[in-house]
């Protein structure tokens, strides 16, 4: 059975392959399509556009989030195609983690010359 670090490593390997092949300059939706293809090729289990509800005291608040990918039944993967990652992007992943009641997410930016990523935990950054 794979450990969490091995699972995130497999996901990041797939992201690196997509970035190595396409390079920067495309819209996020292009990288999302390519990464889905790479996940299939590498046998990484995933859900695309994972719907996440937000609850307060077991009451659905009607606020819905959609994570780009939900891999290995527990890892949130959020894609960006921008010049740099911002605190707001990290906060978005933390919100997704809280809504999904999961511990670790990956924020991946395909927009820079080299692939940039952050491993984010609800307990803080764990790059």
ZIRANOR-V875153 format. One record per backbone hydrogen bond with DSSP energy under -0.5 kcal/mol. NH is the residue of the N-H (numbers start at 1). CO is the residue of the C=O. Records with the same first field share a line. If there is no record, write none. Layout:
NH->CO, CO
//
This chain:
7->3
8->4
9->5
10->6
11->7
12->8
13->9
14->10
15->11
16->12
17->13
18->14
19->15
20->16
21->17
22->18
23->19
30->27
31->27
32->28
33->29
34->30
35->31
36->32
37->33
38->34
39->35
40->36
41->37
42->38
43->39, 40
44->39
45->43
47->70
49->68
50->67
52->65
54->63
56->59
59->56
60->58
61->54
64->62
65->52
67->50
69->77
70->47
71->75
72->45
74->71
75->71
76->74, 104
77->69
78->106
80->108
89->86
90->86
91->87
92->88
93->89
94->90
95->91
96->92
97->93
98->94
99->95
100->96
101->97
102->97
104->74
105->120
106->76
107->118
108->78, 106
109->116
110->80, 108
116->109
118->107
120->105, 118
121->124
122->103
124->121
126->119
//
